[in-house]
Amino acid sequence: MAAQAPAIEVPTDAELLQAQADLWRHTLYYLTSMGLRCAVKLGIPTAMHKLGGVTSLPDLADALSIPASKQPFLGRLMRALVTSGVFAAGGKDESGAELFRLNPLSRVLVDDVVADEHHSQTSFVLAGTSPHYMEAALGMADWFKKDVAGPVPSVFEDVHSASLFDESTAALDPELDALVTEGLEAHDNLGIGTIMRECHDLFKGLESLTDCCGGDGKTARAITKAHPHVKCTVLDLPKVIEKTPSDCVVNYVAGDLFHTVPKAQAVMLKLVLHHWSDDDCVKILTQCKNAIPSREEGGKVIVIDIVVEPSLGPVMFEAQTLMDLLMLVFTRGRQRSENDWRDLFMKAGFTDYKIIKKLGARGVIEVYK
């Protein structure tokens, strides 16, 4: 005889109505992402910036060359994006039209602005909402059911037979590869100024530093500008370094951080390790340990990465857990708690570490051999 299913607990009327609203939100969250993608593709943040950061719907539609027949629909899109926090609204113009405004989130989506600390995140949005990304995310359930021997591939690898940040991505779709590279660079460089201001002593007394996976050297140049006494070297893959124009400020080295890291007093890993499995992180950290002197000689590894922590509050914690799902679907890595980081450092042979600052979802960690 088949086992009888347990009785289900029936929600109260109020709970049921709230559950229905929550179900709508969670099922349809992707429409917020698609609305954000639409705003970026239309150039709404940039148009608003050129209009002084505040605009009415008719003026915005005119700036975007939106046909009059579509203006009411544009209003509905803007209402949804204001509700989700992408834009702000408030006040009316002389004609009584509602005014929409840029806020901190939409300001980082403004293109065509030259400023030391402005790194537009439009590529991050377009990569994260691209068809290839969506298709990979749709493959999660099938991925979970597959048993595999050896290292577990990402969902993206399983669906597309390609790895992000690898030559296989370019073979899959050159446009996607370029977008992912641009998005990663913009994401990683956002907040450099904050790190310089909030962690000024992090680089105090250093004579040399190697920035692993430092890309085109934006972070290294920011460090050198704030601390001219620090000689910075950027280590990255040959395909990255060969596209980077040489300068007299930063030394560029083509290589693989799994095999060699240029020796320096400090080695920095900024938003690098969350892309890799625990085993790979230990290998990377071991190479970094071999590249630095002892703690007594000022040697250290600087890790700037997400430190998952519920105490940061529900919004920040949700952002961290979403970033962890991003790693699950698109890489073999993960986001880590302080205990997870401690385990990695000890396995790689380090003797001590300290989190010197928490900046939003990220932590700045000094690790000593």
Salt bridges, closest charged atoms under 4 A:
ASP22 OD1 - ARG25 NH2 2.96
ASP116 OD2 - LYS225 NZ 2.88
GLU117 OE2 - ARG197 NH1 2.74
GLU157 OE1 - ARG332 NH2 2.95
ASP158 OD2 - LYS146 NZ 3.06
ASP173 OD2 - HIS132 ND1 3.72
GLU185 OE2 - LYS218 NZ 2.78
ASP188 OD1 - HIS187 ND1 3.05
GLU198 OE1 - LYS357 NZ 3.26
ASP216 OD2 - LYS218 NZ 2.56
ASP247 OD2 - ARG221 NH1 3.68
ASP256 OD2 - HIS259 ND1 3.26
ASP278 OD2 - ARG334 NH2 3.00
ASP278 OD1 - ARG336 NH2 2.84
ASP280 OD1 - LYS283 NZ 3.99
ASP305 OD1 - HIS274 ND1 2.82
GLU309 OE1 - LYS358 NZ 2.46
GLU338 OE2 - ARG342 NH2 3.95
ASP340 OD2 - ARG334 NH1 3.37
ASP352 OD2 - ARG295 NH1 3.04
GLU366 OE2 - LYS300 NZ 2.76
